[in-house]
């Protein structure tokens, strides 16, 4: 028996209303349906000195909290690996609670079982968004109060690049590249890193088409630059500009192409980007920061408005993706 058209129409209207409500909570938009990323706290206290860190025990070292699926946290994790910061920063990996939409700390940190609890312990009681990455300082004494250093990834990568104690003598933010890095940051942040979310979280066709156009225009600029001025975005040396771009592009085939509708072209139509991506993947410990199974589980399992069935698709492993 065919479903009466009035039932179909009514069901669509109800679902669209409920979808809008869910999306408003997940990904706020402007009046034209364009996704607008909420701002983080960007709070920063004085970073511990080299002398201070040398006097601390391992459990008194600052903590960097990341989530494997979060591309913004991935940036910070990459700097952590490239610079070799494990002696002076403790790395903690938070897990996604798909049921309640929050970050879980297992094992607990400073007695906190969720990231929200740790934010509050650091004195941020008014924060409604407990986000990764997060760098905090537990203090150098047992009675010290934990404090948030910074939780804005674009600033955090610069803080970690200049961290007082490191193993690798690498400067990813040299003054000679300052203007170029700012130029790439402006293009990459809004049109690519935010651009994939603008596609996935667009509320209407017009907003989606604008986001898609801006995204692929920016990718074309990146491709042309790598072809003429590579192998890196700023020329001969790896920089923060490359680090800010990599987490988005390494997730492309598994997440952004199928789930966020970034489908105007396959990423393989940009051969110099593919070569650049593979080169970064094979450097330092970067491949161990890439967990495609966790990405699929967290994105497809947690973003209910984009995937109501919560079915997690099968796909290639990260080595197959990077070598294709």
Residue pairs with C-beta under 8 A, 6 or more apart in sequence:
19 305
20 203
22 304
22 305
23 29
23 201
23 203
23 305
26 201
26 303
26 305
27 35
27 197
27 201
28 35
28 36
28 38
29 35
29 36
29 201
29 202
29 203
29 207
30 36
32 204
32 206
32 207
33 202
33 203
33 204
33 206
33 207
34 198
34 202
34 203
34 207
34 210
34 211
35 194
35 197
35 198
35 200
35 201
35 202
35 203
35 207
35 211
37 194
37 197
38 129
40 129
40 131
40 151
40 152
41 124
41 127
41 148
41 151
41 152
42 150
42 151
42 152
42 155
43 124
43 148
43 149
43 150
43 151
44 149
44 150
44 155
44 159
45 137
45 147
45 148
45 149
47 149
47 159
47 163
47 164
48 56
48 62
48 137
48 140
48 164
49 164
50 164
50 165
52 140
53 61
53 88
53 164
53 165
54 165
55 140
56 140
58 90
59 90
59 138
60 138
60 139
60 140
60 141
61 88
61 89
61 90
61 138
62 88
62 89
62 90
62 135
62 136
62 137
62 138
62 149
63 89
63 90
63 91
63 92
63 109
63 135
63 136
63 138
64 76
64 77
64 80
64 85
64 89
64 90
64 91
64 92
64 133
64 134
64 135
64 160
65 73
65 92
65 93
65 94
65 103
65 105
65 109
65 115
65 118
65 132
65 133
65 134
65 135
65 136
66 73
66 74
66 76
66 77
66 91
66 92
66 93
66 94
66 132
66 133
67 73
67 93
67 94
67 95
67 96
67 103
67 132
67 298
68 74
68 93
68 289
68 291
68 294
68 295
68 298
69 96
69 291
69 294
69 295
69 297
69 298
69 299
70 132
70 133
71 193
71 247
71 248
71 251
72 131
72 132
72 133
72 153
72 193
72 247
73 132
73 133
73 153
74 246
74 247
74 289
75 133
75 153
75 156
75 157
75 243
75 244
75 246
75 247
76 133
76 135
76 153
76 156
76 157
76 160
77 91
77 133
77 289
78 243
78 246
78 247
78 286
78 289
79 85
79 157
79 160
79 161
79 172
79 240
79 243
80 86
80 89
80 91
80 160
81 284
81 285
81 286
81 288
81 289
82 168
82 170
82 172
82 238
82 243
82 283
82 284
82 286
83 160
83 161
83 163
83 166
83 167
83 168
83 170
83 172
84 166
84 167
84 168
85 160
85 163
85 165
85 166
85 167
86 167
87 165
87 167
88 163
88 164
88 165
88 166
89 135
89 160
89 163
92 105
92 109
94 103
94 104
94 105
94 115
94 132
95 103
95 104
95 106
96 103
96 104
96 297
96 298
96 301
96 302
97 103
97 104
97 114
98 298
98 301
98 302
98 310
101 302
102 114
102 115
102 116
102 130
103 114
103 115
103 116
103 130
103 132
104 113
104 114
104 115
105 112
105 113
105 114
105 115
105 117
105 118
106 113
109 118
110 118
110 121
110 138
110 146
111 121
112 118
112 121
114 130
115 130
115 131
115 132
115 134
116 127
116 130
118 130
118 134
118 136
118 146
119 127
119 130
119 134
119 148
120 127
121 146
122 136
122 146
122 147
122 148
123 145
123 147
123 148
124 148
131 151
132 151
133 151
133 153
133 156
134 148
134 151
135 148
135 149
135 150
135 151
135 156
135 159
135 160
136 146
136 147
136 148
136 149
137 146
137 147
137 149
138 144
138 146
139 145
139 146
139 147
149 159
150 156
150 159
154 185
154 189
154 244
157 172
157 173
157 240
157 243
157 244
158 173
158 240
161 171
161 172
161 173
161 240
162 173
168 284
170 238
172 238
172 239
172 240
172 243
173 181
173 239
173 240
174 237
174 239
177 234
177 235
177 237
177 239
177 241
180 233
180 234
180 235
180 239
180 241
181 234
181 239
181 240
181 241
184 233
184 234
184 241
184 244
184 245
185 241
185 244
187 218
187 221
187 222
188 218
188 222
188 241
188 244
188 245
189 244
190 214
191 214
191 215
191 217
191 218
192 215
192 218
192 219
192 222
192 245
192 248
192 249
193 244
193 245
193 247
193 248
195 211
195 214
195 215
195 218
196 215
196 248
196 256
196 260
196 262
197 260
198 207
198 210
198 211
198 214
198 215
199 208
199 211
199 212
199 215
199 256
199 260
199 261
199 262
200 256
200 259
200 260
200 261
200 262
200 306
201 260
202 208
202 211
208 261
212 261
212 262
212 264
215 262
215 264
216 264
216 265
219 270
219 273
220 270
222 233
222 245
222 270
222 273
223 270
223 271
223 272
223 273
225 233
226 232
226 233
226 272
226 273
226 275
226 276
227 272
229 235
230 272
230 276
231 275
231 276
231 279
232 238
232 239
232 241
232 242
232 276
233 239
233 241
233 242
233 245
234 241
234 242
238 280
238 283
242 276
242 280
246 277
246 280
246 286
248 256
249 267
249 273
249 277
250 277
250 281
250 290
250 318
250 322
251 295
252 262
252 267
253 266
253 267
253 315
253 316
253 321
254 292
254 295
254 296
254 315
254 316
254 321
255 295
255 296
255 299
256 262
257 263
257 266
257 267
258 313
259 299
259 300
259 303
259 306
259 307
260 306
267 273
267 274
268 274
268 324
277 322
278 322
278 323
280 286
281 287
281 290
281 322
287 318
290 318
291 318
292 315
292 316
292 317
292 318
292 321
293 317
296 312
296 313
296 315
297 312
300 307
300 310
300 311
300 312
300 313
301 307
301 310
301 312
304 310
316 324
